[in-house]
Amino acid sequence: MNIQKLLIIAPPILLALSFHEYAHAYIANKFGDDTAKQSGRLTLNPLAHLDPIGTIMIFLVHFGWAKPVPVNPHRLRNPKKDMLWISAAGPLANMILALISGILLRFIFATVGAPNQHSIIGLLIYAVFMSLQINLALAIFNLLPIAPLDGSKILFGLLPVKHEGKIYFLERYGPFILLGLIIFGRVTGVPILGGLIWPFVKYFSKIFAGI
């Protein structure tokens, strides 16, 4: 990736991560837990959310993370149900940004057609397209039911109480499973996570932007 492309995709990445974490903090605060707010996380300022290593990993291997938003379940009115919605808020926020990006792409193509890729409009289209892809990938990636991703907490909230014990395995070993899948894909060239994520990215890209 050259410097020009790096500079173009940096803003969409920062916005996607910040909006994702802000959504978690916002819903937690609405449900009665202001821990994230008191920690300075109820903001769209990227500096409040970025994890240095996680951000670098996004650019290097296209998988990464931000700092988790602190949530105290004991301060929630209905911890099990509320945690489900707090966890779902991040991926939903990214889907909303992806939808906005798709609508903007449709508008640009309908207005100016397909400009030269090196023109100002061409670079703008590339940035918006990357925003679409990044937000879809981040949303779908986080919906995987592997700890510490949001999907594991959503699954926990959906399971009946009698089955909650089955989630503890994923909570305990999930980070190792996730890291193993990433390393396996990089070493062998068999992108297991990519194989799960990118078909959905392509599907929603078609729906949102028609591409």
NULUM-83311 format. One record per residue: x, y, z of N, C-alpha, C in turn; residue in one letter. Coordinates in pm, whole numbers, plus 50000, padded with zeros to 5 digits. Atoms other than C-alpha are relative to their C-alpha. Layout:
# NULUM-83311
XYZXYZXYZA...
# end
This chain:
# NULUM-83311
500854988150000500005000050000500885012450000M499184988150005501515033449895499505010650098N500314989649902501515064950106498695006949968I501244993350038498715081049907498774992250044Q501145008349960496325052049963499904999150151K499995000749853497385049950328499345012450059L500584987549951496475086550380498515000749971L501414999650037493145081550204499164991050089I500815009349921492025051450407500115002550151I499854997449857493265064450743498755006450061A501214993949942490245087650801498814990350012P501105009549984487635060450725500244989750111P499685009549894489445036250957499805006450138I500124993149871489645061551241498535002750033L501414997249977485995071151196499244987250034L500695012849975484845034851184500264995050141A499665004549865486705025651504499385009050106L500514990549901485655057251688498494999150013S501455000849998481995054551588499544987050067F500295013049940481975017851690500065000750152H499824999549855483325024452039499085010450064E500934989849948481245056152085498614994150017Y501335006149992478105035952014499874991250123A500015008149877479005011252290499835008950122H500024991049885479615039752535498665007150012A501264992650001476455058452433498854991550054Y501095008749957474105028852480500194995950146I499755003349859475775018852809499565011450090A500394988349922475245054152937498485001550005N501454999450005471605053552824499354989650091K500555010849919471075020853013500415001150147F499734997449859472405035553338501434998550046G498595001549959476155028353337500835011049934D499224988950053478235059953299501514997750014D498575003049985481575041953347500805004949880T499294995750121482585048252985500045015249991A500044985550004481485084453008501025006050095K499054995149901483525089953324501444997149958Q498665003550049486485073553146500395007749875S499714992050118486315098552860499774992949869G500215007950121485055073052610498715003749927R501234995850068481715089652526500335011649907L499504989850092483335108652240500354993449867T499585004850132484095105351870501465003149973L498574997250013487675116651928500784986949989N499295012850017489815088051786501064997450106P498935001749903492565094352040499514993550129L500555006049878490235083052319499784985149985A500385013950025489585049352155501114991249944H499035008050074492675038551963500944992250091L498965008349940494835009852077501154999949899D498904998750098498275015551917500274987349921P499695012650068498974979051840498834995849912I501175003950077495414972051727499835008149874G500114991350118495455001751490501044996249896T498935004150092498794991451338499644986849931I500385013050057497444956151288498985001549887M500994997850105494564969851082500695003049868I499304996250121496974985250834500894988649947F499065010450041499344955250832499304987349953L500625012950033497044924850831498495001149978V501424997350027493594941150788499074994350106H500805003349883492404928951128500605007550118F499474992549886492694950251439498915003050101G500944997349892490954964951739500275013750060W499854987949922490384995851951499974995950148A500075003049858490464998552329498554996750037K501375003549962487414980852476499395010950088P500724990449917484815003952627499674993450135V500295006049869484544997653004498515000550031P501425000849962481084986053113499914992550131V500235006549870479984977353467498584994350000N501345006050008477084952453437499155002350124P500754998349875476134958153800499275013450007H500654986950002475094993753717498885000649896R501055000650100472724982753440498704995450063L501315003649945469004979153503499674985449974R500235014050037468804945653322501284995049933N498655002850052472414933453284500034990949878P499925009550111471824903753052499455006149871K500624994050118469474921652813500755012549955K499334987550035471284955152829501374997549938D498695003050058474704939752759499884995349856M500245004250138473254923952446499925012349908L500184988150084472204958152312501245008749998W498754992449997475404975152426501004993849903I499065007050088477414948752239499605001549854S500484999050138475234950851928500135014149945A499974986050044475504988851918501205003049910A498804997550080479074988651779499864995349856G500205004650138478424966451475498875007349928P501114992750062475114984251414500455013949954L499484986850037476915017951413500824999049871A499205001750122479325004751149499124997049879N500935002650111476434991750938499345013049954M500604987150035474875026550951500995008449917I498984992850076478155042450837500194993949861L499885006750129478395016250561498845003849909A501184996250078474855024450447500135014249948L499804986150042475645061750439501045000749888I498965000350102478805054450240499454994749868S500595005750121476835032949995499085009949929G500904990050059474195059849943500805011249935I499144989450055476935085849889500654995449869L499415005350123478605063449630498974999949886L501055000050102475315059049444499755014149947R500254986150039474825096749445501135005349910F498854995250077478345103849315499984994049860I500025006550132478095078149034498855005149914F501154995150075474645090848938500225014349952A499784985850032475925126748932501145002149902T498814997450082479395125048778500484987949921V499565011950072479655089648645501254994150062G498765006249954483005071748670501185008849959A498914990850036485755098548681501354993149999P498635004949996489495093848637500384997150144N499705004149864490755075048940501045008950069Q498984991349942493565100248989499505014350020H500584986749979491245130548991499545001450144S500494997549864489925146649309498744991750027I501235007949984486525130349256500334985150007I499605014149998488235097149184500564995950135G499445002849868490155098849512498895000150106L501134999549907486945108449694499204987049994L500745012550017485175078249548500754988550066I499205010649937488035055949660499875000450152Y500124998649854487835069950016498634995350049A501365004149960484055064950032499814985049982V500075014450021484365030049884500714992550113F499285006349889486955021150149499225001350130M500854998449882484635035250415498914989450002S501015010550014481935011750287500574986450039L499395013149978484254981550291500484998450145Q499445000649864485944989650624498894998450103I501085000849903482694995050810499254986749993N500655013050013481104963650669500884989050061L499085010249947484194942850751500065000650151A499924998549855484404957151104498734995150067L501275004549944480714950951169499894984850000A500155014550013480724915151043501044992650082I498945006049918484064906851206499604999850146F500374999149858482754918551543498774991750036N501175008349974479594897851505500354985250013L499595014049981481604865451507499914996550149L500215003649859480734846851831501274994650068P498725003949940484354845351949500455011250092I499514989849906485524863752261501375004849955A500794989649932486424891752299499115008149906P500814992650096484374901951993498585001850052L501354996949954480904916752036499054988249981D500895011350028479314885751887499904990150114G500045009449888480254864752190499065005150110S500884994149897478414888952423498565000049952K501355000650055475424890352189499444985950014I500425013949986475274852252187499674996950145L500255002249857475494851852568498645005950039F501274993749968472544875752586498814992949941G501105007050066470464854352352499754986150057L500145013749949471104820752519499154999550127L500705002149873468744807752787501014998050112P499115000749884470234808253137500654986250012V499495013649981470634770253140501164996649905K498935002650097473004772152841501165009850012H498974989749990475134801352959501394994050025E498715006149968477854777953085500794996249877G499325004050123478614767652728500815011649941K499304988450053479794803152655501345002050069I498784997549923482494802652922501254994649930Y498875005450076484714781052700500515010449900F499624989950098484634807552429500585012450068L499484988449928485194834952687501444997750043E498665003249949488274817152818501024998349888R499055003550106489844805052495499795008049871Y500324992450121488284828852243501165008249945G498894992050053491244852952220501084991649934P498985008850059493624823852151499504994249868F500595005250124491244809451891500075010649890I499994989050097490964843351721501405002749948L498614997550039494704849351722500534988649913L499575011650077495304814051594499465000349858G500604999250133492914819251302500705010649914L499324989350072494634851951207501394995449955I498645004650032498134836751224499954988949895I500145011050096497004805451038499775005449859F500304994350130495604826550757501205006849938G498834992950052498764847450726501104990349958R498915009450026501124817450733499674990949882V500375009950101499194793450509499395006149874T500684994050114497464818150279498564995449987G501405004449998494114802050370499255009050097V500634990149912492104831550507498644995250054P501255005249944489524814350727499075011450040I500824988749960488314846850880499525007949879L500404993150121488334863650542498924992749923G501015008050067486314835150400498645001250064G501264998049929483674841350665499465014149980L500404985949998483654879150640499695005549861I500104993050128484134889150275498784996449917W501265002250074481104871450123498885009250049P501014990849948478924892450355500315014549962F499614986550041480924923850274499565002549856V500414998650140480314917949903498495000749986K501475000250006476634910549963499425013450038Y500544987249955475974942350158500525011749917F499524989850092478164962949923499065001149881S500945000350112475814952349646498695006550039K501284994349956472754961649849500125015150025I499864986049961474064994849984500435009049885F499414991450102476055007749686499754995249858A500235005250134475074985549395501284995949930G498725003850061478704974849342500514987050060I
# end
